[in-house]
Amino acid sequence: MPDNRLRFGVHNLSGAQLHDLRAAHAGQMAINDNRGYQALAGYHGVPGNWCWHHQGNAKSARHLQLFLPWHRAYLYNFEMGLRDRVAGVTLPWWDWTLRPPRQKGLPTAYATAKVAGKPNPLASFRINIPATATTPSVVGPTRRQPGVPNELPTQQDVDAALSHGDWLDFSLALEDIHDQVHGWVGGHMGMVPVAAFDPVFWAHHCMIDRIWWLWQVKNGNANIPADLLDVPLAPFNMKVRDVLNVNTLGYDYAAAGGVVAAGGVH
């Protein structure tokens, strides 16, 4: 049953919420088995390579548009892992449309190197992926090379994506915005194989997921191809139809609370 948890903008987190978020990340980063940060981040690129990006860019390949559903399933499973460490924690979204003075590019919560004299678990993660027969080792802390704030997507860019009533057109437009932010952060976030190891990855994708939900509130799911609905979202035990309603997954976005989806979101 849904537990009605709320996700908040990182810029609106209380001190207690931010403390718990950091504690949950630190706890997950300390686990060395398949419940830990290393394993979960590795689903996206190396070594798992499960993520979906830019498949089906032609209208004849609608059934390959798994970018948004796959990442929603990914965020859900990652958030459940955080909540195993600290009950009540939810993933925040990074609203990269905000400009100074409200936000100066990267959120302070993720940009501050140390908190109370200790490394900030939202600032970096030490990757430790051994070499295989086909891939080199990846060892060391995640790094960023962010641009200037005005190079980030604007609210006008988001509104333009939301103006698309067609599922395929919207998905592709939002994925392009998504790519722009990855490139803006730079460093490991700018490389698909290792992007998910950077803690800010999750806040960025939470923003993408929120924008998709706002689109669904307006447009419903009627024009998502029917042959997409039962496609499995490996490696998770979920199909596309399982992730179409965030309320069914037990969460909502604070600014979208109480909104009823037009046309029905199933």
N, C-alpha and C positions, 0 to 999 in steps of 0.2 A: 504493500500500500504506500502511496506517496506520503512523504513526511513533511512536505510544504516548507522546505528550506529555501532561503533567499540568498541569491548572489548579489553582491554590492559592487559599485565602482571602487577601485582601489583608492581613489582620491577621497572617498567618503567613509573609509573604514575607521572605526573608533580605535583608540589605543589598545583596548583589550582584544578587539578582533584582529588587529595586526600582530599583536603578541602571539595569539593562538595560531595564526597562519604561519608565522615563522617557526613556532614550535612544531607544528605538524610537518612542515618541510624538513626541518632538522631531524625529526624522528624518522621520517621516511628515508632520508639520505643515509641514515645510520644502519639501515637494514640491507643485508647482503644477499638475500634470497629473492625469489620472484615477486615478492610484495614490495620490494624496495624501489627507490627512485631510479637507480641505474637500470634495473630491468624494465620498468614502465617507460622510461624515456627511450629506451632502446627499441621499443615497438615501432616507433615512428620511422626512424632511418636505420642506421647501423646499430645492432646487427640484425634486427628483425625485418626492416624494410616492408612494413605493412601499410604505410600511409598511401592515401590517394591524392594525387595532385595533377591537374591538367590532363586527365584522361577524358576522352569524349568531347573534344572541342568542336566537333561538327554536329549539326542537328541530327544527323543520321545515327549518332552514337549517344543518345540520351541515357541509355541504360548504364552508361559508364560514369554518370555524374554522381560519384560517391564522396566527393570532397567534403561537403557539409555533413552528411549523415555519419561518415566515418569519424570525423573529428568530434562530433557530438558524443558518440559512443566512447571515444578516447578520453575526452574530458570527464565524462560520467565515471568511468572506471578509475581514473586518476583521483578524482575528488573522493570517491569512496575509500580509496587508500589513505588519503589524508585524514578522513574522518575516523579511520581505524586508529590513527595516532592521537588525534585530538577531537573528541566528539563535538559536534556543532560547527566545525569549520566548513566553510564553503569557498569555492574559488572566486576571486574577484575579477572584474574585467578592467582592462587598461583602456580607457577612452583616449586614444591618441589624437582625437580631434580637438582636445582642449589645448589652449595656448596660455602663455604666461598672462597673469601671475598664478592662475589656478594650477598649471602644470608646465614644467620646462622640459619637454621631451620625455625621457624615461621617468616614470614615477619615482619619487624620492624613496618610497618603500623598497624599490628594487635596485636603486642606484647607490644607496648608502653602503659602503664597504663593510663597516663594522657597527654593531649595536651593543651598547654596554660593554665595550672592549672586546667583543667576540665577533668572529666573521658572521656577516649577515647571510643566512641561507637563501635569501631571495636574490642575492647579488651574483652568486656564482655557484657552480657545482664542479667537483673534480671528476672528470670522466676517467674511467679505467677499463677500456675495452682491449682485450688482448688481440694480437694478430691471428688471422686464420690463413688458410691456404689461398684465399682469394682477396682478403682485405688486410691492409696494414693496421697496426695497433693505433688506438687513439687514447692518449694519456695526458692529463693535465687539466687545469681549471678552464671553465668556459670564459670567453672574453667577448667584449663588445667594442664596436667602433661607430657609435651613433652619429647621425648627422645633426643638422640644426632643426629646431622644432618646426619651423615653417615649411620644411620639406615633407612632413608627415601628412597623411590624408586629412582632408577637411570634412566638416559636416556636409558641405555641398557635394563632396564626392560620395558620401554615404547616401545622401538623399537621391542622388542620381542612380545609384545601384538599386535603392528601394523602389524607384519609379518603374522598374521593369516588372510587369505582371506575369511574364512567362518564367517558369522555373529555370529553364536552361539559361536564358539571358541573365537573370538575376544571379544565378550561381557563378557564372563565368565573370560577371562584373565584380562580385564580391571577392572572388578568388584573386583577381588582379589587384584589388586594394590590399588584400592579405599579403600578397607578394611584395608590395611596395614597403610595407612595414618591416617585413623580414629583412629586406635589403637595407632599409634605413638603420636598423639596429646594428647590422653588420656582424663581423666576427663569426662566432659559431651559429648565431641566429640566421645568418645569411646563407647558410649551407644546409640543405634539406637533410643530409645524412646525420647531422649532429644538432640540428636546431632545437629539438625537444629537451636536450640536456640543460639548456639555459632556462632558469626558473621563470624568466619573463615570457617565455613561450606560452605558458598556460594562461597568463593574464591576457595576452594578445589574442589567443584563440577563443578565450571566453568572450571577448568583445565581438569576434566574428560570429560566434554562436548566438550572442544576444541580437545582433543585427538580423540574422536569419529568423530568429523568433519574432522580431518586430515585423518582418516581411510576412511571416505566417499569420500573425494576428490580422493583417490586412487582407491577405490573399488566400488563406487556408492552404490545403494540400491538393486541391482538385486537379491541378495540372502537373503534378509530379507523376511521371510515367508509371502506369500500373505494373509494368514488368520490372520496375526497380524495387518494389515494396518487399519482396521476399529474398532479395539479395543479401547474403550473410556479410556482416562487417567483421571479418576475421582480423585479429585473433580473439575477438570478443564473442560471447554467446548471445549475439544480438543480430537482428535483421533491420533493414531500413525502416520498416513499419514500426519497429519497437522504439525508435528514437524521434518520431515525428511530433510528439507532444511533450514538451519539457515538464508539464505538470504531472503527466503519467510517470515520468522519471523522478518525480518528487521535488523538483525545484522550480523556481521562477526568478526573474530578474526584478530587482527592487522597483525600478521605474516602470515596470510593465505589470505590476501586481494588480489583479482585479480586472484585467482587460479580457473580454471574451473574443475569441478569434472569429473573424468574419468567415462565413462559409464552413466553419467547423474545422478544427484541427484534430485529427484522429491518430 
